[in-house]
């Protein structure tokens, strides 16, 4: 975890908006612009962005594992395409790929997020997995929780979307731990 040296929750949000939000928006846009849902699902399963480059979160996952996930998702394309909420989509992606050795909770979330971008579905709660759990714990949330509402976060973090709050809890976990400790 990297401490960015930010001095308040407001600085954390401002840094995220200026430095990280554009990259996250570009990733979502990449999946939204795919003409066919089939292609968006294939690319999401492969964690593949523009120019065929793999997204950072899945960089260390062997290509054969991501290929297996992509094929499994494509076999369930109709089911995925009929999702009416991000939560339902997430549950389906989890059911389809979570048991594949090498696929963890972050990959399940990221894959659902990418497919959701194409389907126009966004999370309404902050999903807690690997990195986000550290940020949530730093803010005093119970380790056993699987999600939190953005409204439960301290101001101004509570003004972010659930997707953005997930990013902030992960990227700025060290800053949040230091700032929350200073406030205690």
Secondary structure as UniProt FT lines:
FT   HELIX           9..15
FT   HELIX           16..20
FT   HELIX           21..32
FT   HELIX           37..46
FT   HELIX           50..52
FT   HELIX           56..58
FT   TURN            59..60
FT   HELIX           63..75
FT   HELIX           77..81
FT   HELIX           86..97
FT   TURN            98..99
FT   TURN            101..102
FT   HELIX           105..119
FT   STRAND          125..127
FT   HELIX           130..138
FT   TURN            139..140
FT   TURN            143..144
FT   STRAND          147..149
FT   HELIX           150..152
FT   TURN            155..156
FT   HELIX           157..159
FT   HELIX           162..171
FT   HELIX           173..183
//
